[in-house]
Amino acid sequence: MPIRLPDRNPDIVMLTCEPATGATEPLGDPLSDTMDVLRLIRRRATRWWPAGRSERSTHAWPTSAAVLALLSLLGWSALPGGLADGPARVLLTDARAGTDSLTPAVFALREDGTAVRFGNAELTPGGVIRVGFYDPLDGLTGVATEPVSLPADPRLLWLLASPAERQRLREQSSALVLAVSSAFVDIIRSPQFNASYRDRFVIVLRSAMQEAWQAAQLGGAWDTLLRSYDPILRDVIGRDVRPIVERHFRDVPLRMLRANALPLLDPFTDRPWDMVPVETALREAIADIRDHAVPERTVMELMDSPATVEFLRVFQTVLIGKLAHSPALPGLVAELTFDPKLRPYLAEVTERANDLARSAPHLLVSLHGSTDINLVAATVIRTVFSGRPDRVVVFMSPAQRDEIVGLDPNAVHLLARLVPNGP
């Protein structure tokens, strides 16, 4: 039966398989015959396909490039340019400006807290911020009158979120922390932990604490700590403890004399001394010292001393370093984490973590219930990936400014206007 290839080129040949004429004629190898047919098809196909394809591609790519260039030019011409240099620009200055750069995007907050792109900003070499609005006559300029500079990092999403969104994130974070602490206590108290992990963790922690203690002693931090406590304790005793003790023990000798008059008059009779006045005065003095919070204030003074801070720094640094480089701790923690016997204790932690992981990106990236990615979130994502410590200018109402300053005073820089609407 004849086998025809698609009639796309006149050079294509017709292949015909003729039956054998005689029973004694040997049959050919089927695999060899098939390979010969495929080789013939490939040789014939390469004579017309690359040439036709190359001809079509040669005519198509200049047209595609021209269309792409035209669309790019039209899009670029639609973008507002040179706003910061226009006649309606606003000049601002940041008294707390550092080495951070400035993103060109300028946002404004509506009354409901949603942020909209409102213009462009440019930081001059002299530190002056030039801001140009898309529409200087927009009614939002009369509401969002207070310019501030905010960090263009994830903190910006938290600062511009609504109070309800922030409260929801706080509640979910608190629930996760409580679940983790509860699970940790339950695991520590569980019989599985006491049987398989407790002694091994104690060995690792004891070894690290001993090395940290030795480092603090050899470095002189412990001796410096003890010497610094002496003047503090002397001052506390003279200022707080001594007046209380003197007030309560002032009449103790007279009370002791009245209580023990008979033993003094009859020294030949063996009678025990009455120590109730001393015990009463001591008990009242201790209660008075506790009521005046002397122990708490003394501990706070000792902890705030520079010697204590240095001792704890040395001790903590060595302890964390030893635990971080402990060869036994990583394997022990991994074994504890994936132990199926302890998995029921982590069920609530997993659930709370999943809730936070699902809601946090939605609340922060799509601010104020938006179904699309927020322009503020897009700016933050671009800044994070660029690795630059940028800041962004945001215009808002005085009430919104005061609320954001209350959330993080260090992150918010209040901007001052140099020229309200300079030419």
C-alpha positions as CSV (number, residue, x, y, z in Angstrom):
1,M,0.0,0.0,0.0
2,P,1.4,3.5,-0.8
3,I,2.4,5.8,2.0
4,R,2.1,9.5,1.3
5,L,3.7,12.4,3.2
6,P,1.8,15.7,3.5
7,D,1.9,17.4,0.1
8,R,3.7,20.6,1.3
9,N,6.6,20.4,-1.1
10,P,6.9,19.0,-4.6
11,D,10.2,17.4,-3.7
12,I,8.4,15.0,-1.4
13,V,8.6,11.5,-2.8
14,M,6.1,8.7,-2.6
15,L,7.1,5.6,-0.8
16,T,5.6,2.3,-1.9
17,C,5.9,-1.0,-0.2
18,E,5.6,-3.9,-2.7
19,P,4.7,-7.4,-1.5
20,A,7.2,-10.2,-1.9
21,T,7.0,-11.9,-5.4
22,G,8.1,-15.3,-4.2
23,A,8.0,-17.4,-1.2
24,T,11.7,-18.1,-1.5
25,E,12.7,-14.4,-1.6
26,P,14.2,-13.5,1.8
27,L,12.4,-10.8,3.9
28,G,14.3,-7.6,4.9
29,D,15.0,-6.5,8.5
30,P,12.0,-4.5,9.6
31,L,14.0,-2.3,11.9
32,S,16.6,-1.5,9.2
33,D,13.8,-0.7,6.7
34,T,12.1,1.7,9.2
35,M,15.4,3.5,9.9
36,D,15.9,4.0,6.1
37,V,12.5,5.5,5.8
38,L,13.0,7.9,8.7
39,R,16.4,9.1,7.3
40,L,14.7,9.8,3.9
41,I,12.0,11.8,5.6
42,R,14.5,13.9,7.6
43,R,16.6,14.7,4.5
44,R,13.6,15.8,2.5
45,A,12.1,17.8,5.4
46,T,15.2,19.8,6.0
47,R,15.2,21.1,2.4
48,W,12.0,23.1,2.8
49,W,11.2,23.7,6.5
50,P,14.2,25.9,7.7
51,A,14.0,28.0,4.6
52,G,10.3,28.7,5.0
53,R,10.5,29.2,8.7
54,S,13.5,31.6,8.4
55,E,11.7,33.6,5.7
56,R,8.6,34.0,7.9
57,S,10.7,34.9,11.0
58,T,12.6,37.5,9.0
59,H,9.4,39.3,8.1
60,A,7.8,38.9,11.6
61,W,10.4,40.1,14.1
62,P,10.8,43.7,12.9
63,T,7.0,44.2,13.1
64,S,6.9,42.8,16.6
65,A,9.8,45.0,17.7
66,A,8.1,48.1,16.2
67,V,4.8,47.4,17.9
68,L,6.6,46.8,21.3
69,A,8.5,50.1,20.9
70,L,5.4,52.0,20.0
71,L,3.5,50.7,23.1
72,S,6.5,51.5,25.3
73,L,6.6,55.1,24.0
74,L,2.9,55.5,24.5
75,G,3.1,54.2,28.1
76,W,6.0,56.3,29.0
77,S,4.4,59.5,27.6
78,A,1.3,58.8,29.7
79,L,3.3,58.8,32.9
80,P,3.6,62.2,34.7
81,G,7.2,63.4,34.7
82,G,9.0,66.3,36.3
83,L,6.4,66.8,39.0
84,A,9.1,67.6,41.6
85,D,10.4,70.4,39.4
86,G,7.0,71.9,38.5
87,P,5.6,75.2,39.7
88,A,3.2,73.5,42.1
89,R,5.9,71.6,44.0
90,V,6.2,71.6,47.8
91,L,9.6,71.9,49.6
92,L,10.1,69.9,52.7
93,T,13.0,69.3,55.1
94,D,13.7,66.5,57.6
95,A,15.4,67.5,60.8
96,R,16.2,63.9,61.6
97,A,17.4,62.9,58.1
98,G,20.2,60.4,58.0
99,T,21.9,58.6,55.2
100,D,18.7,56.9,54.0
101,S,17.6,57.5,50.4
102,L,14.1,58.5,49.3
103,T,11.7,56.6,47.2
104,P,10.1,58.6,44.4
105,A,6.6,57.5,45.4
106,V,4.5,59.9,47.5
107,F,1.3,58.7,49.2
108,A,-1.7,60.4,50.8
109,L,-4.1,58.9,53.3
110,R,-7.8,59.2,52.9
111,E,-10.0,59.7,55.9
112,D,-10.7,55.9,56.1
113,G,-6.9,55.3,56.2
114,T,-6.4,53.9,52.7
115,A,-3.2,55.1,50.9
116,V,-3.2,56.4,47.4
117,R,-0.3,57.4,45.1
118,F,-0.4,61.2,45.1
119,G,2.8,62.4,43.5
120,N,6.6,62.1,43.2
121,A,9.4,63.2,45.5
122,E,13.0,64.0,44.9
123,L,15.8,64.4,47.4
124,T,18.2,67.2,46.6
125,P,21.9,67.1,47.5
126,G,21.2,69.8,50.1
127,G,18.7,67.6,51.9
128,V,15.6,69.4,50.7
129,I,12.7,67.1,49.6
130,R,10.9,68.4,46.5
131,V,7.4,67.0,46.2
132,G,5.1,67.4,43.1
133,F,1.5,66.3,43.2
134,Y,-0.4,64.7,40.3
135,D,-3.3,67.1,40.8
136,P,-2.6,70.1,43.1
137,L,-6.3,70.9,43.1
138,D,-7.3,67.6,44.4
139,G,-9.6,67.9,47.5
140,L,-7.4,65.4,49.3
141,T,-4.7,68.1,49.7
142,G,-7.0,69.9,52.1
143,V,-7.4,66.8,54.3
144,A,-3.9,65.2,54.2
145,T,-2.0,68.3,55.2
146,E,0.7,66.8,57.4
147,P,3.8,65.4,55.6
148,V,5.8,62.7,57.4
149,S,8.7,60.5,56.4
150,L,8.3,56.8,57.1
151,P,10.6,53.8,56.6
152,A,9.9,51.9,53.4
153,D,10.2,48.5,55.1
154,P,7.7,46.1,56.6
155,R,7.1,48.6,59.5
156,L,5.3,50.8,57.0
157,L,2.6,48.2,56.5
158,W,2.1,48.0,60.2
159,L,2.0,51.8,60.6
160,L,-0.5,52.3,57.8
161,A,-2.8,49.3,58.7
162,S,-6.2,50.1,60.3
163,P,-6.7,49.8,64.0
164,A,-8.9,46.8,63.5
165,E,-6.2,45.1,61.4
166,R,-3.5,45.9,63.9
167,Q,-5.7,44.6,66.8
168,R,-6.4,41.4,64.9
169,L,-2.7,40.8,64.3
170,R,-2.0,41.5,68.0
171,E,-4.6,39.0,69.1
172,Q,-3.3,36.3,66.8
173,S,0.3,37.0,67.8
174,S,-0.6,36.8,71.5
175,A,-2.5,33.6,70.9
176,L,0.6,32.1,69.2
177,V,2.9,33.2,72.0
178,L,0.5,31.7,74.6
179,A,0.2,28.5,72.7
180,V,4.0,28.2,72.4
181,S,4.6,28.9,76.1
182,S,1.8,26.5,77.1
183,A,3.2,23.8,74.8
184,F,6.7,24.3,76.1
185,V,5.5,23.9,79.7
186,D,3.5,20.8,78.8
187,I,6.4,19.2,77.0
188,I,8.8,19.9,79.9
189,R,6.3,18.3,82.3
190,S,5.5,15.4,80.0
191,P,6.7,11.9,81.0
192,Q,8.1,11.4,77.4
193,F,10.4,14.4,77.9
194,N,11.5,13.4,81.4
195,A,12.3,9.9,80.2
196,S,14.1,10.7,77.0
197,Y,15.3,14.3,76.9
198,R,15.6,15.9,80.3
199,D,19.0,14.6,81.4
200,R,20.5,15.2,78.0
201,F,19.4,18.8,77.9
202,V,20.6,19.3,81.5
203,I,24.1,18.0,80.5
204,V,24.4,20.4,77.6
205,L,23.1,23.4,79.5
206,R,25.2,22.7,82.6
207,S,28.4,22.4,80.5
208,A,27.7,25.7,78.7
209,M,26.9,27.5,82.0
210,Q,30.1,26.3,83.6
211,E,32.2,27.6,80.7
212,A,30.4,30.9,80.8
213,W,30.9,31.2,84.6
214,Q,34.6,30.5,84.2
215,A,34.9,33.1,81.4
216,A,33.2,35.7,83.6
217,Q,35.5,34.9,86.6
218,L,38.7,34.8,84.5
219,G,37.8,38.0,82.7
220,G,37.4,39.9,86.0
221,A,33.7,40.6,85.5
222,W,32.7,38.9,88.7
223,D,35.2,40.7,90.9
224,T,34.2,44.0,89.4
225,L,30.6,43.2,90.1
226,L,31.2,42.5,93.8
227,R,33.2,45.7,94.2
228,S,30.5,47.8,92.6
229,Y,27.8,46.3,94.9
230,D,29.6,47.5,98.1
231,P,28.8,51.3,97.8
232,I,25.3,50.6,96.5
233,L,24.5,48.4,99.5
234,R,26.1,50.8,102.0
235,D,23.9,53.6,100.5
236,V,20.7,51.6,100.8
237,I,21.5,50.6,104.4
238,G,22.2,54.2,105.4
239,R,19.4,55.7,103.5
240,D,16.5,53.2,103.8
241,V,17.2,50.4,106.3
242,R,18.8,52.2,109.2
243,P,16.0,54.8,109.9
244,I,13.4,52.0,109.9
245,V,15.5,49.8,112.3
246,E,16.2,52.8,114.6
247,R,12.6,53.7,114.8
248,H,11.4,50.3,115.8
249,F,14.3,49.5,118.2
250,R,14.4,52.8,120.0
251,D,12.3,51.7,123.0
252,V,13.3,48.0,122.9
253,P,15.7,48.4,125.9
254,L,13.0,49.9,128.1
255,R,10.6,47.2,127.1
256,M,13.2,44.5,127.8
257,L,13.8,46.0,131.2
258,R,10.1,45.9,132.1
259,A,9.7,42.4,130.8
260,N,12.8,41.0,132.6
261,A,12.6,43.0,135.9
262,L,12.0,40.0,138.1
263,P,15.1,38.0,136.8
264,L,17.2,41.1,137.3
265,L,16.1,41.5,140.9
266,D,16.5,37.8,141.7
267,P,19.7,36.7,140.0
268,F,19.9,33.6,142.1
269,T,16.9,32.1,140.5
270,D,17.3,30.6,137.1
271,R,14.6,32.2,134.9
272,P,14.7,32.5,131.0
273,W,14.9,35.9,129.6
274,D,11.8,37.3,127.8
275,M,12.8,38.1,124.2
276,V,9.4,39.1,123.0
277,P,10.2,42.8,122.7
278,V,13.2,42.1,120.4
279,E,11.3,39.7,118.3
280,T,8.3,42.1,118.0
281,A,10.6,45.0,117.0
282,L,12.5,42.9,114.4
283,R,9.2,41.5,112.9
284,E,7.8,45.1,112.6
285,A,11.0,46.4,111.1
286,I,11.1,43.7,108.4
287,A,7.4,44.4,107.6
288,D,8.1,48.1,107.3
289,I,11.1,47.5,105.0
290,R,8.9,45.3,102.8
291,D,6.1,47.9,102.8
292,H,8.5,50.6,101.6
293,A,9.7,48.3,98.7
294,V,13.3,48.5,99.8
295,P,14.2,45.0,98.5
296,E,12.7,45.7,95.1
297,R,14.4,49.1,94.7
298,T,17.7,47.6,95.9
299,V,17.6,44.9,93.3
300,M,16.8,47.4,90.6
301,E,19.7,49.5,91.6
302,L,22.0,46.5,91.5
303,M,20.7,45.4,88.1
304,D,21.1,48.8,86.6
305,S,24.7,49.2,87.6
306,P,27.3,49.1,84.8
307,A,29.1,46.3,86.4
308,T,26.0,44.1,86.4
309,V,25.3,44.9,82.7
310,E,28.9,44.0,81.8
311,F,28.8,40.7,83.8
312,L,25.5,39.7,82.2
313,R,26.9,40.6,78.8
314,V,30.0,38.4,79.2
315,F,28.0,35.6,80.7
316,Q,25.3,35.7,78.1
317,T,27.7,36.0,75.2
318,V,29.7,33.0,76.3
319,L,26.6,30.9,77.1
320,I,24.9,31.6,73.8
321,G,28.1,30.9,71.9
322,K,28.7,27.6,73.6
323,L,25.1,26.5,73.0
324,A,25.2,27.6,69.4
325,H,28.4,25.6,68.8
326,S,27.4,22.6,70.8
327,P,27.6,19.5,68.7
328,A,24.9,17.7,70.7
329,L,22.2,20.4,70.8
330,P,21.1,20.6,67.1
331,G,20.5,16.9,66.9
332,L,18.8,16.9,70.3
333,V,16.4,19.7,69.3
334,A,15.6,18.1,65.9
335,E,14.9,14.8,67.6
336,L,12.6,16.6,70.1
337,T,10.8,18.5,67.4
338,F,10.0,15.5,65.2
339,D,9.3,13.1,68.0
340,P,5.8,11.7,67.2
341,K,5.2,11.1,70.9
342,L,5.4,14.9,71.5
343,R,3.4,15.9,68.4
344,P,0.0,16.1,70.3
345,Y,1.5,18.9,72.5
346,L,2.2,21.0,69.4
347,A,-1.2,20.8,67.8
348,E,-2.4,24.1,69.1
349,V,0.9,25.8,68.2
350,T,0.6,24.6,64.6
351,E,-3.0,25.8,64.4
352,R,-2.2,29.3,65.7
353,A,0.8,29.6,63.5
354,N,-1.2,28.7,60.4
355,D,-3.9,31.3,61.4
356,L,-1.2,34.0,61.6
357,A,0.5,32.9,58.4
358,R,-2.8,33.1,56.5
359,S,-4.1,36.4,57.9
360,A,-0.9,38.5,58.2
361,P,0.0,38.7,54.5
362,H,-3.6,39.4,53.6
363,L,-4.0,42.1,56.2
364,L,-0.6,43.8,55.5
365,V,-0.1,43.4,51.8
366,S,-3.8,44.2,51.0
367,L,-4.4,47.0,53.4
368,H,-7.9,47.9,54.5
369,G,-9.6,44.9,53.0
370,S,-8.5,45.4,49.4
371,T,-8.5,42.4,47.2
372,D,-5.5,43.5,45.2
373,I,-1.9,44.2,46.3
374,N,-1.7,47.7,47.8
375,L,0.6,50.2,46.2
376,V,2.3,50.8,49.6
377,A,3.0,47.0,49.8
378,A,4.4,47.1,46.3
379,T,6.8,49.9,47.3
380,V,7.9,48.0,50.4
381,I,8.5,44.8,48.5
382,R,10.6,46.6,45.9
383,T,12.6,48.3,48.6
384,V,13.2,45.0,50.5
385,F,14.4,43.3,47.4
386,S,16.7,46.2,46.5
387,G,18.3,46.1,49.9
388,R,18.4,49.9,50.3
389,P,17.2,51.7,53.5
390,D,14.7,54.0,51.7
391,R,12.1,56.2,53.2
392,V,8.8,57.3,51.8
393,V,6.8,60.6,52.1
394,V,3.2,60.2,53.2
395,F,0.7,63.1,53.6
396,M,-2.0,62.5,56.3
397,S,-4.3,64.4,58.6
398,P,-3.1,65.6,62.0
399,A,-5.1,62.9,63.8
400,Q,-3.6,60.2,61.7
401,R,-0.1,61.6,62.2
402,D,-0.6,61.6,66.0
403,E,-1.8,58.0,65.9
404,I,1.2,56.8,63.9
405,V,3.6,58.7,66.1
406,G,2.1,56.9,69.1
407,L,2.8,53.6,67.5
408,D,6.5,54.1,66.8
409,P,7.9,57.5,67.5
410,N,11.4,56.6,66.4
411,A,10.3,55.5,62.9
412,V,8.2,58.6,62.1
413,H,10.0,61.7,61.0
414,L,7.9,64.9,60.9
415,L,8.7,67.0,57.9
416,A,8.6,70.8,57.9
417,R,7.5,72.9,54.9
418,L,10.1,75.4,53.7
419,V,7.9,77.0,51.0
420,P,4.2,76.2,51.0
421,N,3.9,76.5,47.2
422,G,7.1,78.0,46.0
423,P,7.6,78.8,42.3
